[in-house]
């Protein structure tokens, strides 16, 4: 990272080095891994809870419970955004020192977007871990009885 900061800092027209775009990718991916994980984890847990407990009192489809779980997850995600960003700063994740013109280049924007896409994908897949713990057969048998 030091090499990319020193070499291109004063040269606005030159594209950032490959290691700078890798840093941009990584710095954008990490917080989105956390966001994706929290989003799916909370949505699944809240949706399951809503479907299982509220489903006994009011008629709710699985999709309605998922939608309500997603609403709760989004609210908590907005609330936790500051904590995720603070955690990334504690870890030392900072954008490389590039000029504004270099951040506007296609290579920098592409690295940022790909980092976010990969991060949210990995985070969402990891956030599906509660599905390993939910035993659907037991839940459906209890409701049927």
PALUMPA-467546 format. One record per residue (C-alpha): x, y, z. Coordinates in steps of 0.2 Angstrom, whole numbers, plus 2048, in hexadecimal, padded with zeros to 3 digits. Layout:
<recs>
XYZ/...
</recs>
This chain:
<recs>
800800800/80E80C804/81580A7F2/80480F7EA/80381E7F6/8148257F2/8168227DF/8058297D9/8018367E6/8068457DC/80283E7CB/7EF8417C8/7EF83B7B6/7F782A7B9/7EC81B7BE/7EF8137CF/7FA8047D0/7F37F37D1/7F67F17E3/7ED8017E6/7DD7FA7DD/7DF7EA7E8/7DF7F57F7/7D07FE7F1/7C87ED7EE/7CC7E67FF/7C77F6809/7B67F6800/7B37E3802/7B67E2815/7A87ED81B/79C7E580F/7A07D4815/79B7DA826/78B7E281F/7867D3815/7897C7824/77F7D282F/7717D4823/76E7C281F/7717BC830/7657C8838/7587C582A/7587B382C/7577B383F/74A7C0840/7407B8832/7407A783A/73B7AF84B/72D7B9843/7277AA839/72879E848/7217A9855/7157B684D/70F7A8841/7067A084F/6FC7B0852/6F97B7841/6FA7AF830/70B7B3828/7127AC818/7257A7818/7287B680C/71F7C2818/72A7BC826/7397BE81B/7347CF816/7327D4828/7427CC82D/74A7D681F/7437E6826/74A7E3837/75B7DE82F/75B7EE825/7577F9835/7657F083F/7717F1830/76F80482F/771805842/7817FA842/789803833/79380F83E/79A800848/79F7F7838/7A8807832/7B080A842/7B67F8843/7BE7F9832/7C7809837/7CD800847/7D47F283B/7DD7FF832/7D37FE821/7D680F818/7D5814806/7E68167FE/7EB8287FC/7E782C7EB/7E283C7E2/7CF83F7DF/7D283D7CD/7DA82C7D0/7CB8267DA/7C082C7CB/7C98217BF/7BF8117B8/7CC8057C0/7CA80D7D1/7B780D7D0/7B77FB7C9/7C27F57D8/7B67FE7E4/7A67F67DC/7AE7E57DB/7B47E57ED/7A27EA7F2/79A7DC7E8/7A67CF7EE/7A57D5800/7927D5800/7917C47F8/79D7BC804/7957C4813/7837BF80D/7897AD80B/7917AD81C/7827B4823/7777A581E/78079B82C/77079B836/76878F829/77478282F/76C783840/75A78483C/75177383B/742775830/73B764833/739767845/732778843/725772837/720763841/71D76E851/712779847/70876B83F/705763850/
</recs>
